[in-house]
Amino acid sequence: MKTQIAAIEFGTSKIVTVIAQSGGMDRLDIIGSGTVPYDGYSDGDWNTPGQMIQRVRDSIAAAELEANSKIKEIYVGVPGEYIHVRSCETEVELPDGVVDEAAINAVQDAAADQLHIADEGGLVMHRTPSWFIVDDAKKTMMPGGKGSRLRAKTTFIVADPQFIDDVSEMIGRQNITILGFLSTTLGESLLVLSLEDRDRVAVLLDVGYLNTEISVVEGDAIIYHAILPRGGGHITADLAMKLRIPMRAAEQIKRGFVFNPDEFDANSFSEVFDDKGRRMTFPREQVSKIVEDSFQELADMIDMTVRNDVEPLLGKRSQVFLTGGGIALMRGAREALAAKINRPIKVSAAKSSKLNSPVFSASLGLADLVFDSIESQGGQDERLSSRLKNLFSGRG
């Protein structure tokens, strides 16, 4: 029997509602989606709070129309702007010499105590392990057997209570029940990064429209998380301001820009139309100066964060991945960013028959995480249950 779910994701420039079913050719089948642009958020606040209820209503209605299904219950993705990630290593003695569920819970409870998770004041959405070590054995995600001590690295993802309150009111206005809040960042990381990459410790750069999210992922857990207040939309805004054109036209120029032009692109012109339908043409030299200067500001911020905070967490085989709709679809942007941080970068997107683009990685990751949580609660998969222990209990 197929399971059907609905989930809503709040990006920096769009709200995406998906209705999905388990099974079929893919891990999940998207049977309906509704993508609605909005003004997003910054510094923890909605940029235009008055539009939120209508935008949420429009997104849900569009998904319902495509799926020909009414949404009565929904899961909500909490974006990176509204989460706090706490991680630490702890160790407990095994008085009975047995590694069982009680021991696994005990070592993670010790992490909650060490991090004072109960004092955070928000909703604990996820408690996820990066690894376990029994005595002096190798790291594992599924500890067992016997030993004298158990060590673990555990991450807690806590949601901002203001976001919970705001979205609960918005969804409540639609007469829809919220079944749970989940981290969009965690869902996206688990979906677009392979288990092998995560075991080696991986970096996910999600460059959105208004911000950039940097996550370091080890095992099934995010061990580092940062939000940079700059994204692809700032390149668009710089083009609009300096060329004195509408944002729509500026976005068109940005998407068509090539960082490493061939002989044909080097002498090209960008042609767009203003709001009155008048044609405007700009030589590449003029556009290039604006785009590359703006991109450099973003690249500098990413490079500084990677060098100061991320590098110490990585191993020799760690990989960096790029997703999101900010710059991932710009030709040559990946290579330009890789040169800046002096590391190879791969563009990563969720593999799906629908919404198969870096733009929708977060939305698909959220839907996939919902199915993981349902399966783990049903006891169908021990590994998935370790990912999402105490998912909706609100306690460490």
Salt bridges, closest charged atoms under 4 A:
GLU64 OE1 - LYS70 NZ 3.80
GLU66 OE2 - LYS354 NZ 3.78
GLU89 OE1 - ARG151 NH2 2.89
GLU91 OE2 - ARG149 NE 3.82
GLU91 OE1 - ARG151 NH1 3.70
GLU101 OE2 - LYS389 NZ 3.17
ASP109 OD1 - ARG127 NH1 2.68
GLU120 OE2 - ARG86 NE 3.11
ASP135 OD1 - ARG149 NH1 3.82
ASP136 OD1 - ARG149 NH2 2.69
GLU169 OE2 - ARG173 NH2 3.29
GLU196 OE2 - ARG200 NH2 2.70
GLU213 OE2 - HIS225 NE2 2.74
GLU218 OE2 - LYS139 NZ 3.60
GLU218 OE1 - LYS153 NZ 3.78
ASP220 OD1 - ARG198 NH1 2.82
ASP220 OD1 - ARG383 NH2 3.73
ASP220 OD2 - ARG387 NE 3.48
ASP238 OD2 - ARG230 NH2 3.21
GLU251 OE2 - LYS254 NZ 3.47
GLU251 OE2 - ARG255 NE 2.88
ASP265 OD2 - ARG331 NH2 3.53
GLU271 OE1 - ARG279 NH1 3.41
ASP274 OD2 - ARG278 NE 2.70
ASP275 OD1 - ARG248 NH2 3.63
ASP293 OD2 - LYS289 NZ 3.06
GLU297 OE1 - ARG230 NH1 3.70
ASP300 OD1 - LYS340 NZ 2.74
ASP303 OD2 - ARG307 NE 3.03
GLU311 OE2 - ARG343 NE 3.20
GLU335 OE2 - ARG334 NH2 2.81
ASP368 OD1 - ARG27 NE 3.42
ASP372 OD1 - ARG27 NH2 2.47
ASP372 OD2 - ARG387 NH1 2.71
GLU375 OE2 - ARG27 NH1 3.72
